């Protein structure tokens, strides 16, 4: 969940100075400026530090996961079910009370601003920078799921308990995101999942109503795009079932999946600008009948997610997958033979973040470096 999701926008001199100071505390920059560019990457699976020691949970969120990839060696996610970030492989805990329920860092921008969530009845969203003594709680963030994002201008997006999307900037709410003007009565915003550098915001609307003329009950989701600049919400073509849009890149290309819950059918889906036609379906990994796209890199057209079976019909474990924008969906190598893996974030420098099970059966947060060079079409 890329984003993972790193976006580009001009920042003020004061904000850049603050971001540089925070990154220096994380070991990402020096007094002379940002750290030197990393050498040409070597394809490998980088295993990050972790808190937990559990296994892979088929059909459920994972307690270990790299959910966002920042500048240099910064990444964010969760470990042991709690919000953490990494510099290289070194794990850092977010300064929250030990009694805090489960949570995660969901995304990070190029300036090092992270957005995270604390779950539970008293859950909330927060922002954080490496080295800060405490998190900044976002006002009105009373509905928390694994869906929020931040762009490089510092705009944070999610939704609230009222069924509206919300935009925050510098710790203050600056905009509500409403349903499309022609939405059916009772339609609400179900999720807000992404924002790109231009400020386009991505989410999902859920309708649940009776058609007065026929008494027919209609229920389902469809994707929604709020254009940059404050324009009205635009409903995108649904996939035919529940349409879970997950991320968008700088061009406005959107990735997600179609979900038919009773059959546990997840099908990777793509919506292409100008979003006047239906979604397209690149297919699934040749070894698995179902799959998702969870993230797309900002400018290189690389989409990642997880190939799946029904939890009751596991012929093969789940496997992280990558689609380069054309051709077949490809597999990313497993950390250990016949062990599960999943991907949730992608960066322009070739990194893909996720989680994978090692030979001892323990789930670990991982990053595939030069991921496209490692990806392969399974037999």
Helices and strands as residue ranges (DSSP letters): H 13-25, E 29-30, E 33-34, E 44-47, E 65-69, E 74-79, E 82-87, E 90-93, E 103-108, E 114-118, E 124-128, E 136-137, E 149-150, E 155-159, E 165-169, E 172-177, E 188-195, E 201-210, E 217-226, E 233-235, E 242-248, E 254-260, G 261-263, E 265-271, E 290-291, E 295-296, E 303-308, E 319-323, E 330-331, E 341-346, E 352-357, E 363-369, H 371-374
